[in-house]
């Protein structure tokens, strides 16, 4: 997995950016550090489908364990989306090695900034009891966004399509007892 960070986030993580070639946009994310309600908040936006993951209220020791926190936040959000555990584990396994690099182009940075702006409008949905903001992440990812080609998409639906293509199977759990 590649996390392409802003300078502010790289400084907070105390990491030097690595040079990487993006091979799989599904496991490539842009990340930014912003302050919301006087707490540090990391916003991750998927490069392929603009799906958003939000982490709020991070402390200094949590920035040291950012790899585990990012993977856990993806797992928690996907579980809330009712995605099958097999698909989640397959995605997490393909993303275990996390590399941090600089942001790569203005288009993706502007998309990430738009997600940060949307977060500020929805800050009332922040759950201050946990750093994993699954409900807020799902809400932001359900909002209509432009794809740059005069078309509009729902990031959550695009993520579903991408995960289905990635896993090769149906991604949703059935809620039928049987």
Chimera marker file (.cmm) of the C-alpha trace (Angstrom):
<marker_set name="trace">
<marker id="1" x="0.000" y="0.000" z="0.000" r="1" g="1" b="0" radius="0.5"/>
<marker id="2" x="1.228" y="3.472" z="-0.828" r="1" g="1" b="0" radius="0.5"/>
<marker id="3" x="0.240" y="6.444" z="1.309" r="1" g="1" b="0" radius="0.5"/>
<marker id="4" x="1.067" y="9.661" z="-0.520" r="1" g="1" b="0" radius="0.5"/>
<marker id="5" x="1.277" y="12.283" z="2.214" r="1" g="1" b="0" radius="0.5"/>
<marker id="6" x="1.317" y="16.036" z="2.365" r="1" g="1" b="0" radius="0.5"/>
<marker id="7" x="4.480" y="17.620" z="3.799" r="1" g="1" b="0" radius="0.5"/>
<marker id="8" x="2.635" y="18.391" z="7.023" r="1" g="1" b="0" radius="0.5"/>
<marker id="9" x="1.683" y="14.741" z="7.550" r="1" g="1" b="0" radius="0.5"/>
<marker id="10" x="5.153" y="13.443" z="6.638" r="1" g="1" b="0" radius="0.5"/>
<marker id="11" x="6.639" y="15.837" z="9.211" r="1" g="1" b="0" radius="0.5"/>
<marker id="12" x="4.168" y="14.627" z="11.862" r="1" g="1" b="0" radius="0.5"/>
<marker id="13" x="4.959" y="10.982" z="11.043" r="1" g="1" b="0" radius="0.5"/>
<marker id="14" x="8.709" y="11.742" z="11.172" r="1" g="1" b="0" radius="0.5"/>
<marker id="15" x="9.195" y="9.791" z="7.955" r="1" g="1" b="0" radius="0.5"/>
<marker id="16" x="11.262" y="10.515" z="4.890" r="1" g="1" b="0" radius="0.5"/>
<marker id="17" x="9.318" y="10.112" z="1.652" r="1" g="1" b="0" radius="0.5"/>
<marker id="18" x="10.246" y="7.146" z="-0.502" r="1" g="1" b="0" radius="0.5"/>
<marker id="19" x="10.174" y="7.133" z="-4.288" r="1" g="1" b="0" radius="0.5"/>
<marker id="20" x="7.688" y="4.583" z="-5.586" r="1" g="1" b="0" radius="0.5"/>
<marker id="21" x="5.949" y="3.576" z="-8.785" r="1" g="1" b="0" radius="0.5"/>
<marker id="22" x="2.211" y="3.272" z="-8.330" r="1" g="1" b="0" radius="0.5"/>
<marker id="23" x="1.186" y="-0.078" z="-9.766" r="1" g="1" b="0" radius="0.5"/>
<marker id="24" x="-2.220" y="-0.639" z="-8.171" r="1" g="1" b="0" radius="0.5"/>
<marker id="25" x="-4.310" y="2.512" z="-7.684" r="1" g="1" b="0" radius="0.5"/>
<marker id="26" x="-6.749" y="0.543" z="-5.497" r="1" g="1" b="0" radius="0.5"/>
<marker id="27" x="-4.077" y="0.252" z="-2.787" r="1" g="1" b="0" radius="0.5"/>
<marker id="28" x="-2.820" y="3.792" z="-3.260" r="1" g="1" b="0" radius="0.5"/>
<marker id="29" x="-4.130" y="6.581" z="-1.041" r="1" g="1" b="0" radius="0.5"/>
<marker id="30" x="-3.500" y="10.306" z="-0.617" r="1" g="1" b="0" radius="0.5"/>
<marker id="31" x="-3.408" y="11.531" z="2.991" r="1" g="1" b="0" radius="0.5"/>
<marker id="32" x="-3.579" y="14.888" z="4.706" r="1" g="1" b="0" radius="0.5"/>
<marker id="33" x="-3.318" y="16.090" z="8.295" r="1" g="1" b="0" radius="0.5"/>
<marker id="34" x="-5.813" y="18.730" z="9.387" r="1" g="1" b="0" radius="0.5"/>
<marker id="35" x="-6.977" y="20.105" z="12.720" r="1" g="1" b="0" radius="0.5"/>
<marker id="36" x="-10.677" y="19.647" z="13.520" r="1" g="1" b="0" radius="0.5"/>
<marker id="37" x="-12.028" y="20.742" z="16.911" r="1" g="1" b="0" radius="0.5"/>
<marker id="38" x="-8.426" y="21.247" z="18.092" r="1" g="1" b="0" radius="0.5"/>
<marker id="39" x="-7.611" y="17.587" z="17.403" r="1" g="1" b="0" radius="0.5"/>
<marker id="40" x="-5.329" y="16.113" z="14.771" r="1" g="1" b="0" radius="0.5"/>
<marker id="41" x="-7.268" y="14.418" z="12.006" r="1" g="1" b="0" radius="0.5"/>
<marker id="42" x="-5.917" y="12.339" z="9.118" r="1" g="1" b="0" radius="0.5"/>
<marker id="43" x="-8.005" y="12.108" z="5.954" r="1" g="1" b="0" radius="0.5"/>
<marker id="44" x="-7.186" y="9.295" z="3.495" r="1" g="1" b="0" radius="0.5"/>
<marker id="45" x="-8.627" y="9.349" z="-0.028" r="1" g="1" b="0" radius="0.5"/>
<marker id="46" x="-8.317" y="6.359" z="-2.347" r="1" g="1" b="0" radius="0.5"/>
<marker id="47" x="-6.648" y="7.272" z="-5.650" r="1" g="1" b="0" radius="0.5"/>
<marker id="48" x="-8.845" y="5.010" z="-7.761" r="1" g="1" b="0" radius="0.5"/>
<marker id="49" x="-12.336" y="5.684" z="-6.457" r="1" g="1" b="0" radius="0.5"/>
<marker id="50" x="-12.107" y="8.612" z="-3.988" r="1" g="1" b="0" radius="0.5"/>
<marker id="51" x="-13.322" y="6.514" z="-1.049" r="1" g="1" b="0" radius="0.5"/>
<marker id="52" x="-12.571" y="8.368" z="2.201" r="1" g="1" b="0" radius="0.5"/>
<marker id="53" x="-11.221" y="7.091" z="5.532" r="1" g="1" b="0" radius="0.5"/>
<marker id="54" x="-11.103" y="9.493" z="8.509" r="1" g="1" b="0" radius="0.5"/>
<marker id="55" x="-8.992" y="9.172" z="11.672" r="1" g="1" b="0" radius="0.5"/>
<marker id="56" x="-9.706" y="11.788" z="14.357" r="1" g="1" b="0" radius="0.5"/>
<marker id="57" x="-8.041" y="12.678" z="17.648" r="1" g="1" b="0" radius="0.5"/>
<marker id="58" x="-4.665" y="11.103" z="16.964" r="1" g="1" b="0" radius="0.5"/>
<marker id="59" x="-1.969" y="11.478" z="19.625" r="1" g="1" b="0" radius="0.5"/>
<marker id="60" x="1.824" y="11.400" z="19.192" r="1" g="1" b="0" radius="0.5"/>
<marker id="61" x="2.175" y="7.702" z="20.112" r="1" g="1" b="0" radius="0.5"/>
<marker id="62" x="-0.540" y="6.777" z="17.597" r="1" g="1" b="0" radius="0.5"/>
<marker id="63" x="1.407" y="8.430" z="14.786" r="1" g="1" b="0" radius="0.5"/>
<marker id="64" x="4.225" y="5.967" z="15.581" r="1" g="1" b="0" radius="0.5"/>
<marker id="65" x="1.819" y="3.065" z="14.906" r="1" g="1" b="0" radius="0.5"/>
<marker id="66" x="0.212" y="4.610" z="11.839" r="1" g="1" b="0" radius="0.5"/>
<marker id="67" x="0.576" y="1.453" z="9.694" r="1" g="1" b="0" radius="0.5"/>
<marker id="68" x="-1.561" y="-0.631" z="12.044" r="1" g="1" b="0" radius="0.5"/>
<marker id="69" x="-4.041" y="2.198" z="12.606" r="1" g="1" b="0" radius="0.5"/>
<marker id="70" x="-4.593" y="2.715" z="8.868" r="1" g="1" b="0" radius="0.5"/>
<marker id="71" x="-5.135" y="-1.001" z="8.230" r="1" g="1" b="0" radius="0.5"/>
<marker id="72" x="-7.484" y="-1.275" z="11.226" r="1" g="1" b="0" radius="0.5"/>
<marker id="73" x="-9.479" y="1.753" z="10.085" r="1" g="1" b="0" radius="0.5"/>
<marker id="74" x="-9.897" y="0.245" z="6.616" r="1" g="1" b="0" radius="0.5"/>
<marker id="75" x="-10.977" y="-3.047" z="8.199" r="1" g="1" b="0" radius="0.5"/>
<marker id="76" x="-13.490" y="-1.320" z="10.521" r="1" g="1" b="0" radius="0.5"/>
<marker id="77" x="-14.988" y="0.806" z="7.752" r="1" g="1" b="0" radius="0.5"/>
<marker id="78" x="-15.323" y="-2.132" z="5.352" r="1" g="1" b="0" radius="0.5"/>
<marker id="79" x="-16.967" y="-4.207" z="8.108" r="1" g="1" b="0" radius="0.5"/>
<marker id="80" x="-19.494" y="-1.403" z="8.607" r="1" g="1" b="0" radius="0.5"/>
<marker id="81" x="-20.128" y="-1.504" z="4.841" r="1" g="1" b="0" radius="0.5"/>
<marker id="82" x="-21.094" y="-5.225" z="5.273" r="1" g="1" b="0" radius="0.5"/>
<marker id="83" x="-18.225" y="-6.391" z="3.087" r="1" g="1" b="0" radius="0.5"/>
<marker id="84" x="-17.291" y="-10.054" z="3.513" r="1" g="1" b="0" radius="0.5"/>
<marker id="85" x="-14.420" y="-10.788" z="5.889" r="1" g="1" b="0" radius="0.5"/>
<marker id="86" x="-12.666" y="-12.842" z="3.186" r="1" g="1" b="0" radius="0.5"/>
<marker id="87" x="-12.608" y="-9.827" z="0.866" r="1" g="1" b="0" radius="0.5"/>
<marker id="88" x="-11.435" y="-7.529" z="3.669" r="1" g="1" b="0" radius="0.5"/>
<marker id="89" x="-8.616" y="-9.897" z="4.602" r="1" g="1" b="0" radius="0.5"/>
<marker id="90" x="-7.590" y="-10.285" z="0.961" r="1" g="1" b="0" radius="0.5"/>
<marker id="91" x="-7.429" y="-6.487" z="0.597" r="1" g="1" b="0" radius="0.5"/>
<marker id="92" x="-5.532" y="-6.047" z="3.895" r="1" g="1" b="0" radius="0.5"/>
<marker id="93" x="-3.069" y="-8.832" z="2.996" r="1" g="1" b="0" radius="0.5"/>
<marker id="94" x="-2.279" y="-7.139" z="-0.308" r="1" g="1" b="0" radius="0.5"/>
<marker id="95" x="-1.720" y="-3.879" z="1.590" r="1" g="1" b="0" radius="0.5"/>
<marker id="96" x="0.427" y="-5.015" z="4.530" r="1" g="1" b="0" radius="0.5"/>
<marker id="97" x="3.631" y="-3.291" z="3.373" r="1" g="1" b="0" radius="0.5"/>
<marker id="98" x="2.896" y="0.405" z="3.680" r="1" g="1" b="0" radius="0.5"/>
<marker id="99" x="5.158" y="2.915" z="1.957" r="1" g="1" b="0" radius="0.5"/>
<marker id="100" x="4.974" y="6.651" z="2.555" r="1" g="1" b="0" radius="0.5"/>
<marker id="101" x="5.772" y="9.037" z="-0.289" r="1" g="1" b="0" radius="0.5"/>
<marker id="102" x="5.079" y="12.576" z="-1.480" r="1" g="1" b="0" radius="0.5"/>
<marker id="103" x="1.848" y="13.482" z="-3.221" r="1" g="1" b="0" radius="0.5"/>
<marker id="104" x="2.054" y="12.793" z="-6.934" r="1" g="1" b="0" radius="0.5"/>
<marker id="105" x="-0.193" y="15.196" z="-8.829" r="1" g="1" b="0" radius="0.5"/>
<marker id="106" x="-2.406" y="18.231" z="-8.396" r="1" g="1" b="0" radius="0.5"/>
<marker id="107" x="-5.612" y="16.487" z="-9.400" r="1" g="1" b="0" radius="0.5"/>
<marker id="108" x="-5.401" y="13.926" z="-6.606" r="1" g="1" b="0" radius="0.5"/>
<marker id="109" x="-4.309" y="16.584" z="-4.105" r="1" g="1" b="0" radius="0.5"/>
<marker id="110" x="-7.327" y="18.735" z="-4.994" r="1" g="1" b="0" radius="0.5"/>
<marker id="111" x="-9.625" y="15.714" z="-4.592" r="1" g="1" b="0" radius="0.5"/>
<marker id="112" x="-8.107" y="15.071" z="-1.168" r="1" g="1" b="0" radius="0.5"/>
<marker id="113" x="-8.558" y="18.740" z="-0.222" r="1" g="1" b="0" radius="0.5"/>
<marker id="114" x="-12.209" y="18.553" z="-1.288" r="1" g="1" b="0" radius="0.5"/>
<marker id="115" x="-12.688" y="15.552" z="1.024" r="1" g="1" b="0" radius="0.5"/>
<marker id="116" x="-11.098" y="17.559" z="3.870" r="1" g="1" b="0" radius="0.5"/>
<marker id="117" x="-13.461" y="20.443" z="3.138" r="1" g="1" b="0" radius="0.5"/>
<marker id="118" x="-16.449" y="18.083" z="3.191" r="1" g="1" b="0" radius="0.5"/>
<marker id="119" x="-15.247" y="16.693" z="6.526" r="1" g="1" b="0" radius="0.5"/>
<marker id="120" x="-15.323" y="20.193" z="8.001" r="1" g="1" b="0" radius="0.5"/>
<marker id="121" x="-18.982" y="20.532" z="6.955" r="1" g="1" b="0" radius="0.5"/>
<marker id="122" x="-19.840" y="17.212" z="8.611" r="1" g="1" b="0" radius="0.5"/>
<marker id="123" x="-17.763" y="17.612" z="11.776" r="1" g="1" b="0" radius="0.5"/>
<marker id="124" x="-20.890" y="17.206" z="13.941" r="1" g="1" b="0" radius="0.5"/>
<marker id="125" x="-20.776" y="13.492" z="13.016" r="1" g="1" b="0" radius="0.5"/>
<marker id="126" x="-17.354" y="13.015" z="14.631" r="1" g="1" b="0" radius="0.5"/>
<marker id="127" x="-17.316" y="10.410" z="17.398" r="1" g="1" b="0" radius="0.5"/>
<marker id="128" x="-14.842" y="11.740" z="19.993" r="1" g="1" b="0" radius="0.5"/>
<marker id="129" x="-14.701" y="8.360" z="21.773" r="1" g="1" b="0" radius="0.5"/>
<marker id="130" x="-12.642" y="6.671" z="19.035" r="1" g="1" b="0" radius="0.5"/>
<marker id="131" x="-10.041" y="7.562" z="16.435" r="1" g="1" b="0" radius="0.5"/>
<marker id="132" x="-11.766" y="5.317" z="13.875" r="1" g="1" b="0" radius="0.5"/>
<marker id="133" x="-14.504" y="7.429" z="12.294" r="1" g="1" b="0" radius="0.5"/>
<marker id="134" x="-16.346" y="4.707" z="10.382" r="1" g="1" b="0" radius="0.5"/>
<marker id="135" x="-19.749" y="6.431" z="10.265" r="1" g="1" b="0" radius="0.5"/>
<marker id="136" x="-18.227" y="9.703" z="9.083" r="1" g="1" b="0" radius="0.5"/>
<marker id="137" x="-16.054" y="7.913" z="6.506" r="1" g="1" b="0" radius="0.5"/>
<marker id="138" x="-19.101" y="6.125" z="5.125" r="1" g="1" b="0" radius="0.5"/>
<marker id="139" x="-21.129" y="9.354" z="5.016" r="1" g="1" b="0" radius="0.5"/>
<marker id="140" x="-18.440" y="11.290" z="3.112" r="1" g="1" b="0" radius="0.5"/>
<marker id="141" x="-17.958" y="8.380" z="0.699" r="1" g="1" b="0" radius="0.5"/>
<marker id="142" x="-21.690" y="8.364" z="-0.093" r="1" g="1" b="0" radius="0.5"/>
<marker id="143" x="-21.705" y="11.950" z="-1.347" r="1" g="1" b="0" radius="0.5"/>
<marker id="144" x="-21.784" y="12.601" z="-5.074" r="1" g="1" b="0" radius="0.5"/>
<marker id="145" x="-18.447" y="13.833" z="-6.509" r="1" g="1" b="0" radius="0.5"/>
<marker id="146" x="-17.335" y="14.909" z="-9.959" r="1" g="1" b="0" radius="0.5"/>
<marker id="147" x="-14.890" y="12.641" z="-11.750" r="1" g="1" b="0" radius="0.5"/>
<marker id="148" x="-13.321" y="15.379" z="-13.878" r="1" g="1" b="0" radius="0.5"/>
<marker id="149" x="-15.033" y="14.260" z="-17.096" r="1" g="1" b="0" radius="0.5"/>
<marker id="150" x="-18.340" y="16.062" z="-16.536" r="1" g="1" b="0" radius="0.5"/>
<marker id="151" x="-19.638" y="12.881" z="-14.927" r="1" g="1" b="0" radius="0.5"/>
<marker id="152" x="-20.477" y="12.221" z="-11.295" r="1" g="1" b="0" radius="0.5"/>
<marker id="153" x="-19.786" y="9.176" z="-9.138" r="1" g="1" b="0" radius="0.5"/>
<marker id="154" x="-20.504" y="7.848" z="-5.687" r="1" g="1" b="0" radius="0.5"/>
<marker id="155" x="-17.129" y="6.820" z="-4.188" r="1" g="1" b="0" radius="0.5"/>
<marker id="156" x="-18.677" y="4.004" z="-2.138" r="1" g="1" b="0" radius="0.5"/>
<marker id="157" x="-20.237" y="2.396" z="-5.233" r="1" g="1" b="0" radius="0.5"/>
<marker id="158" x="-16.955" y="2.733" z="-7.133" r="1" g="1" b="0" radius="0.5"/>
<marker id="159" x="-15.138" y="1.070" z="-4.216" r="1" g="1" b="0" radius="0.5"/>
<marker id="160" x="-17.645" y="-1.803" z="-4.306" r="1" g="1" b="0" radius="0.5"/>
<marker id="161" x="-16.997" y="-2.312" z="-8.034" r="1" g="1" b="0" radius="0.5"/>
<marker id="162" x="-13.232" y="-2.149" z="-7.536" r="1" g="1" b="0" radius="0.5"/>
<marker id="163" x="-13.299" y="-4.605" z="-4.620" r="1" g="1" b="0" radius="0.5"/>
<marker id="164" x="-15.465" y="-7.011" z="-6.613" r="1" g="1" b="0" radius="0.5"/>
<marker id="165" x="-12.986" y="-6.865" z="-9.518" r="1" g="1" b="0" radius="0.5"/>
<marker id="166" x="-10.087" y="-7.230" z="-7.050" r="1" g="1" b="0" radius="0.5"/>
<marker id="167" x="-11.540" y="-10.234" z="-5.192" r="1" g="1" b="0" radius="0.5"/>
<marker id="168" x="-13.344" y="-11.833" z="-8.124" r="1" g="1" b="0" radius="0.5"/>
<marker id="169" x="-16.336" y="-12.731" z="-5.942" r="1" g="1" b="0" radius="0.5"/>
<marker id="170" x="-19.420" y="-11.067" z="-4.494" r="1" g="1" b="0" radius="0.5"/>
<marker id="171" x="-18.225" y="-8.724" z="-1.765" r="1" g="1" b="0" radius="0.5"/>
<marker id="172" x="-21.297" y="-8.336" z="0.442" r="1" g="1" b="0" radius="0.5"/>
<marker id="173" x="-22.302" y="-10.514" z="3.379" r="1" g="1" b="0" radius="0.5"/>
<marker id="174" x="-25.781" y="-11.946" z="3.198" r="1" g="1" b="0" radius="0.5"/>
<marker id="175" x="-27.912" y="-11.011" z="6.182" r="1" g="1" b="0" radius="0.5"/>
<marker id="176" x="-30.184" y="-14.042" z="5.774" r="1" g="1" b="0" radius="0.5"/>
<marker id="177" x="-30.035" y="-16.612" z="8.561" r="1" g="1" b="0" radius="0.5"/>
<marker id="178" x="-30.130" y="-20.084" z="7.231" r="1" g="1" b="0" radius="0.5"/>
<link id1="1" id2="2" r="1" g="1" b="0" radius="0.2"/>
<link id1="2" id2="3" r="1" g="1" b="0" radius="0.2"/>
<link id1="3" id2="4" r="1" g="1" b="0" radius="0.2"/>
<link id1="4" id2="5" r="1" g="1" b="0" radius="0.2"/>
<link id1="5" id2="6" r="1" g="1" b="0" radius="0.2"/>
<link id1="6" id2="7" r="1" g="1" b="0" radius="0.2"/>
<link id1="7" id2="8" r="1" g="1" b="0" radius="0.2"/>
<link id1="8" id2="9" r="1" g="1" b="0" radius="0.2"/>
<link id1="9" id2="10" r="1" g="1" b="0" radius="0.2"/>
<link id1="10" id2="11" r="1" g="1" b="0" radius="0.2"/>
<link id1="11" id2="12" r="1" g="1" b="0" radius="0.2"/>
<link id1="12" id2="13" r="1" g="1" b="0" radius="0.2"/>
<link id1="13" id2="14" r="1" g="1" b="0" radius="0.2"/>
<link id1="14" id2="15" r="1" g="1" b="0" radius="0.2"/>
<link id1="15" id2="16" r="1" g="1" b="0" radius="0.2"/>
<link id1="16" id2="17" r="1" g="1" b="0" radius="0.2"/>
<link id1="17" id2="18" r="1" g="1" b="0" radius="0.2"/>
<link id1="18" id2="19" r="1" g="1" b="0" radius="0.2"/>
<link id1="19" id2="20" r="1" g="1" b="0" radius="0.2"/>
<link id1="20" id2="21" r="1" g="1" b="0" radius="0.2"/>
<link id1="21" id2="22" r="1" g="1" b="0" radius="0.2"/>
<link id1="22" id2="23" r="1" g="1" b="0" radius="0.2"/>
<link id1="23" id2="24" r="1" g="1" b="0" radius="0.2"/>
<link id1="24" id2="25" r="1" g="1" b="0" radius="0.2"/>
<link id1="25" id2="26" r="1" g="1" b="0" radius="0.2"/>
<link id1="26" id2="27" r="1" g="1" b="0" radius="0.2"/>
<link id1="27" id2="28" r="1" g="1" b="0" radius="0.2"/>
<link id1="28" id2="29" r="1" g="1" b="0" radius="0.2"/>
<link id1="29" id2="30" r="1" g="1" b="0" radius="0.2"/>
<link id1="30" id2="31" r="1" g="1" b="0" radius="0.2"/>
<link id1="31" id2="32" r="1" g="1" b="0" radius="0.2"/>
<link id1="32" id2="33" r="1" g="1" b="0" radius="0.2"/>
<link id1="33" id2="34" r="1" g="1" b="0" radius="0.2"/>
<link id1="34" id2="35" r="1" g="1" b="0" radius="0.2"/>
<link id1="35" id2="36" r="1" g="1" b="0" radius="0.2"/>
<link id1="36" id2="37" r="1" g="1" b="0" radius="0.2"/>
<link id1="37" id2="38" r="1" g="1" b="0" radius="0.2"/>
<link id1="38" id2="39" r="1" g="1" b="0" radius="0.2"/>
<link id1="39" id2="40" r="1" g="1" b="0" radius="0.2"/>
<link id1="40" id2="41" r="1" g="1" b="0" radius="0.2"/>
<link id1="41" id2="42" r="1" g="1" b="0" radius="0.2"/>
<link id1="42" id2="43" r="1" g="1" b="0" radius="0.2"/>
<link id1="43" id2="44" r="1" g="1" b="0" radius="0.2"/>
<link id1="44" id2="45" r="1" g="1" b="0" radius="0.2"/>
<link id1="45" id2="46" r="1" g="1" b="0" radius="0.2"/>
<link id1="46" id2="47" r="1" g="1" b="0" radius="0.2"/>
<link id1="47" id2="48" r="1" g="1" b="0" radius="0.2"/>
<link id1="48" id2="49" r="1" g="1" b="0" radius="0.2"/>
<link id1="49" id2="50" r="1" g="1" b="0" radius="0.2"/>
<link id1="50" id2="51" r="1" g="1" b="0" radius="0.2"/>
<link id1="51" id2="52" r="1" g="1" b="0" radius="0.2"/>
<link id1="52" id2="53" r="1" g="1" b="0" radius="0.2"/>
<link id1="53" id2="54" r="1" g="1" b="0" radius="0.2"/>
<link id1="54" id2="55" r="1" g="1" b="0" radius="0.2"/>
<link id1="55" id2="56" r="1" g="1" b="0" radius="0.2"/>
<link id1="56" id2="57" r="1" g="1" b="0" radius="0.2"/>
<link id1="57" id2="58" r="1" g="1" b="0" radius="0.2"/>
<link id1="58" id2="59" r="1" g="1" b="0" radius="0.2"/>
<link id1="59" id2="60" r="1" g="1" b="0" radius="0.2"/>
<link id1="60" id2="61" r="1" g="1" b="0" radius="0.2"/>
<link id1="61" id2="62" r="1" g="1" b="0" radius="0.2"/>
<link id1="62" id2="63" r="1" g="1" b="0" radius="0.2"/>
<link id1="63" id2="64" r="1" g="1" b="0" radius="0.2"/>
<link id1="64" id2="65" r="1" g="1" b="0" radius="0.2"/>
<link id1="65" id2="66" r="1" g="1" b="0" radius="0.2"/>
<link id1="66" id2="67" r="1" g="1" b="0" radius="0.2"/>
<link id1="67" id2="68" r="1" g="1" b="0" radius="0.2"/>
<link id1="68" id2="69" r="1" g="1" b="0" radius="0.2"/>
<link id1="69" id2="70" r="1" g="1" b="0" radius="0.2"/>
<link id1="70" id2="71" r="1" g="1" b="0" radius="0.2"/>
<link id1="71" id2="72" r="1" g="1" b="0" radius="0.2"/>
<link id1="72" id2="73" r="1" g="1" b="0" radius="0.2"/>
<link id1="73" id2="74" r="1" g="1" b="0" radius="0.2"/>
<link id1="74" id2="75" r="1" g="1" b="0" radius="0.2"/>
<link id1="75" id2="76" r="1" g="1" b="0" radius="0.2"/>
<link id1="76" id2="77" r="1" g="1" b="0" radius="0.2"/>
<link id1="77" id2="78" r="1" g="1" b="0" radius="0.2"/>
<link id1="78" id2="79" r="1" g="1" b="0" radius="0.2"/>
<link id1="79" id2="80" r="1" g="1" b="0" radius="0.2"/>
<link id1="80" id2="81" r="1" g="1" b="0" radius="0.2"/>
<link id1="81" id2="82" r="1" g="1" b="0" radius="0.2"/>
<link id1="82" id2="83" r="1" g="1" b="0" radius="0.2"/>
<link id1="83" id2="84" r="1" g="1" b="0" radius="0.2"/>
<link id1="84" id2="85" r="1" g="1" b="0" radius="0.2"/>
<link id1="85" id2="86" r="1" g="1" b="0" radius="0.2"/>
<link id1="86" id2="87" r="1" g="1" b="0" radius="0.2"/>
<link id1="87" id2="88" r="1" g="1" b="0" radius="0.2"/>
<link id1="88" id2="89" r="1" g="1" b="0" radius="0.2"/>
<link id1="89" id2="90" r="1" g="1" b="0" radius="0.2"/>
<link id1="90" id2="91" r="1" g="1" b="0" radius="0.2"/>
<link id1="91" id2="92" r="1" g="1" b="0" radius="0.2"/>
<link id1="92" id2="93" r="1" g="1" b="0" radius="0.2"/>
<link id1="93" id2="94" r="1" g="1" b="0" radius="0.2"/>
<link id1="94" id2="95" r="1" g="1" b="0" radius="0.2"/>
<link id1="95" id2="96" r="1" g="1" b="0" radius="0.2"/>
<link id1="96" id2="97" r="1" g="1" b="0" radius="0.2"/>
<link id1="97" id2="98" r="1" g="1" b="0" radius="0.2"/>
<link id1="98" id2="99" r="1" g="1" b="0" radius="0.2"/>
<link id1="99" id2="100" r="1" g="1" b="0" radius="0.2"/>
<link id1="100" id2="101" r="1" g="1" b="0" radius="0.2"/>
<link id1="101" id2="102" r="1" g="1" b="0" radius="0.2"/>
<link id1="102" id2="103" r="1" g="1" b="0" radius="0.2"/>
<link id1="103" id2="104" r="1" g="1" b="0" radius="0.2"/>
<link id1="104" id2="105" r="1" g="1" b="0" radius="0.2"/>
<link id1="105" id2="106" r="1" g="1" b="0" radius="0.2"/>
<link id1="106" id2="107" r="1" g="1" b="0" radius="0.2"/>
<link id1="107" id2="108" r="1" g="1" b="0" radius="0.2"/>
<link id1="108" id2="109" r="1" g="1" b="0" radius="0.2"/>
<link id1="109" id2="110" r="1" g="1" b="0" radius="0.2"/>
<link id1="110" id2="111" r="1" g="1" b="0" radius="0.2"/>
<link id1="111" id2="112" r="1" g="1" b="0" radius="0.2"/>
<link id1="112" id2="113" r="1" g="1" b="0" radius="0.2"/>
<link id1="113" id2="114" r="1" g="1" b="0" radius="0.2"/>
<link id1="114" id2="115" r="1" g="1" b="0" radius="0.2"/>
<link id1="115" id2="116" r="1" g="1" b="0" radius="0.2"/>
<link id1="116" id2="117" r="1" g="1" b="0" radius="0.2"/>
<link id1="117" id2="118" r="1" g="1" b="0" radius="0.2"/>
<link id1="118" id2="119" r="1" g="1" b="0" radius="0.2"/>
<link id1="119" id2="120" r="1" g="1" b="0" radius="0.2"/>
<link id1="120" id2="121" r="1" g="1" b="0" radius="0.2"/>
<link id1="121" id2="122" r="1" g="1" b="0" radius="0.2"/>
<link id1="122" id2="123" r="1" g="1" b="0" radius="0.2"/>
<link id1="123" id2="124" r="1" g="1" b="0" radius="0.2"/>
<link id1="124" id2="125" r="1" g="1" b="0" radius="0.2"/>
<link id1="125" id2="126" r="1" g="1" b="0" radius="0.2"/>
<link id1="126" id2="127" r="1" g="1" b="0" radius="0.2"/>
<link id1="127" id2="128" r="1" g="1" b="0" radius="0.2"/>
<link id1="128" id2="129" r="1" g="1" b="0" radius="0.2"/>
<link id1="129" id2="130" r="1" g="1" b="0" radius="0.2"/>
<link id1="130" id2="131" r="1" g="1" b="0" radius="0.2"/>
<link id1="131" id2="132" r="1" g="1" b="0" radius="0.2"/>
<link id1="132" id2="133" r="1" g="1" b="0" radius="0.2"/>
<link id1="133" id2="134" r="1" g="1" b="0" radius="0.2"/>
<link id1="134" id2="135" r="1" g="1" b="0" radius="0.2"/>
<link id1="135" id2="136" r="1" g="1" b="0" radius="0.2"/>
<link id1="136" id2="137" r="1" g="1" b="0" radius="0.2"/>
<link id1="137" id2="138" r="1" g="1" b="0" radius="0.2"/>
<link id1="138" id2="139" r="1" g="1" b="0" radius="0.2"/>
<link id1="139" id2="140" r="1" g="1" b="0" radius="0.2"/>
<link id1="140" id2="141" r="1" g="1" b="0" radius="0.2"/>
<link id1="141" id2="142" r="1" g="1" b="0" radius="0.2"/>
<link id1="142" id2="143" r="1" g="1" b="0" radius="0.2"/>
<link id1="143" id2="144" r="1" g="1" b="0" radius="0.2"/>
<link id1="144" id2="145" r="1" g="1" b="0" radius="0.2"/>
<link id1="145" id2="146" r="1" g="1" b="0" radius="0.2"/>
<link id1="146" id2="147" r="1" g="1" b="0" radius="0.2"/>
<link id1="147" id2="148" r="1" g="1" b="0" radius="0.2"/>
<link id1="148" id2="149" r="1" g="1" b="0" radius="0.2"/>
<link id1="149" id2="150" r="1" g="1" b="0" radius="0.2"/>
<link id1="150" id2="151" r="1" g="1" b="0" radius="0.2"/>
<link id1="151" id2="152" r="1" g="1" b="0" radius="0.2"/>
<link id1="152" id2="153" r="1" g="1" b="0" radius="0.2"/>
<link id1="153" id2="154" r="1" g="1" b="0" radius="0.2"/>
<link id1="154" id2="155" r="1" g="1" b="0" radius="0.2"/>
<link id1="155" id2="156" r="1" g="1" b="0" radius="0.2"/>
<link id1="156" id2="157" r="1" g="1" b="0" radius="0.2"/>
<link id1="157" id2="158" r="1" g="1" b="0" radius="0.2"/>
<link id1="158" id2="159" r="1" g="1" b="0" radius="0.2"/>
<link id1="159" id2="160" r="1" g="1" b="0" radius="0.2"/>
<link id1="160" id2="161" r="1" g="1" b="0" radius="0.2"/>
<link id1="161" id2="162" r="1" g="1" b="0" radius="0.2"/>
<link id1="162" id2="163" r="1" g="1" b="0" radius="0.2"/>
<link id1="163" id2="164" r="1" g="1" b="0" radius="0.2"/>
<link id1="164" id2="165" r="1" g="1" b="0" radius="0.2"/>
<link id1="165" id2="166" r="1" g="1" b="0" radius="0.2"/>
<link id1="166" id2="167" r="1" g="1" b="0" radius="0.2"/>
<link id1="167" id2="168" r="1" g="1" b="0" radius="0.2"/>
<link id1="168" id2="169" r="1" g="1" b="0" radius="0.2"/>
<link id1="169" id2="170" r="1" g="1" b="0" radius="0.2"/>
<link id1="170" id2="171" r="1" g="1" b="0" radius="0.2"/>
<link id1="171" id2="172" r="1" g="1" b="0" radius="0.2"/>
<link id1="172" id2="173" r="1" g="1" b="0" radius="0.2"/>
<link id1="173" id2="174" r="1" g="1" b="0" radius="0.2"/>
<link id1="174" id2="175" r="1" g="1" b="0" radius="0.2"/>
<link id1="175" id2="176" r="1" g="1" b="0" radius="0.2"/>
<link id1="176" id2="177" r="1" g="1" b="0" radius="0.2"/>
<link id1="177" id2="178" r="1" g="1" b="0" radius="0.2"/>
</marker_set>
